Amino acid sequence: MSRKTFFKSLGAVLLPLLVVVYMGYQVMENLTEKIVTADALEVTAQDKISATGIFVRRETPLYPQQGGTVAFLADEGEKVAKGQAVAQFFTDENRLALYRQSQSLGEEIESVKYAFTHMTDGSDGVKLDSLIKMNMLQLGAKLDQGLVSQAEEYSSKLDAMIVQRGVAQKGGTDYAAILQELEIQKAQIDASLQGGAAVTAPAAGYFVGRTDGCEESLTPESLKTLSADAITQVVARKEAGSEAIGKVVDGYSWYFAAQVTADEAKRLKEVSRVTLRFPQLLAEDISCSVYDVHQDQSGEWVAVFESGYMNAALLMARDQPADIILRRCTGLKVPKEALRQNEDGEWGAYCLEGAQVVFKKITILFQTDSFYVAKDTGKNGELTRYDKMVVKAKDIENRKVVS
């Protein structure tokens, strides 16, 4: 037998065999294919826009009237009255050190007064222990979140409570004598201090001990004509030096402006309120009103939001990435692979009930890139919680029995 004849005979035998093997594989594949399901569970989805924007406030920089060393009399974010002294200048570092020593003695005096008044029976000791522990946990949580300005508040409270607890533990202590000694020390220091020039608040508002050079160029009056390019420039800016020692945010509202797309602008025009989330700045979300949505001269869209919620971190920030949450929707999570249309043109999902596939209608509330949020009506014939939706199967139909 020639070589050519041999291969021809071998091919005639192998070809039918391969066809039989392939057909058998396809039959087994169809018979053994498993139905893949997903449970209909409750989920909350958010319709949100992500953008980097800038804070705009009515701000007045504070300038010193003389040179020297400054001590701030108001804390960051503290509410101040018109004419209130927010900073004090001293001629040298020694006088500033004396001033700080006087302030420290004042805090200690207040702690001793509290201890003397409220701890004579020792009953507040346990209360203070609990408060100290709670403040330590809150301090740690704020530091973990990177919220340093908020952590400082808990640190100050913690210092005062530790002093109070130490005084309370001194059994048989003559509190009156301790208090008198501290007051004498403070009076002596105060008598040696010569008051320097004070800086006062020009209007009622909130004190911030830093400036960035944008205080007088970014104003609420300019918001409705603010351009997207102006926002970009502020975000990309390098902070310039300033002679101002701080500023007063002399208004009780702040604004956040961000560039958005035309589609996002259209969606924002349909709502009056949104929720702002600043993941790098705050742990909580903030409810805001939609102040303005406009198109600038170059055709770009700018959205502006307004809020009266005040916080030291918000008052100090100029630009921040934010999530603008238009609405939240709660319902049943339906994977896109599970959504099907029956012979009547109704949208729904095939659900596995025992050994039978049943079609259940769906009312879609919201759509994301990977799933739908459906209304949980609780009605017969409609999708309900914990239904097993078929996301992968072949040749399924209503009331079909599957193995």
Sequence and secondary structure as in RCSB ss.txt:
>XXXX:A:sequence
MSRKTFFKSLGAVLLPLLVVVYMGYQVMENLTEKIVTADALEVTAQDKISATGIFVRRETPLYPQQGGTVAFLAD
EGEKVAKGQAVAQFFTDENRLALYRQSQSLGEEIESVKYAFTHMTDGSDGVKLDSLIKMNMLQLGAKLDQGLVSQ
AEEYSSKLDAMIVQRGVAQKGGTDYAAILQELEIQKAQIDASLQGGAAVTAPAAGYFVGRTDGCEESLTPESLKT
LSADAITQVVARKEAGSEAIGKVVDGYSWYFAAQVTADEAKRLKEVSRVTLRFPQLLAEDISCSVYDVHQDQSGE
WVAVFESGYMNAALLMARDQPADIILRRCTGLKVPKEALRQNEDGEWGAYCLEGAQVVFKKITILFQTDSFYVAK
DTGKNGELTRYDKMVVKAKDIENRKVVS
>XXXX:A:secstr
  HHHHHHHHHHHHHHHHHHHHHHHHHHHHHH   EEEE  EEEEEEEEEEEEEEE  EEEE  SS SEEEESS 
TT EE TT EEEEEESSHHHHHHHHHHHHHHHHHHHHHHHHHH TTSTHHHHHHHHHHHHHHHHHHHHHTT HHH
HHHHHHHHHHHHHHHHHHTSTT  HHHHHHHHHHHHHHHHHH     EEE SSSEEEES   S TTTS GGGGGG
  HHHHHHHHH      S  EEEE SS EEEEEEE HHHHHHHTT SEEEEE TTT SS EEEEEEEEEE TTS 
EEEEEEE    HHHHH SEEEEEEEEEEEEEEEEEGGG EE TTS EEEEEEETTEEEEEE  EEEE SSEEEE 
    TTB  TT EEEEE SS  TTEE  
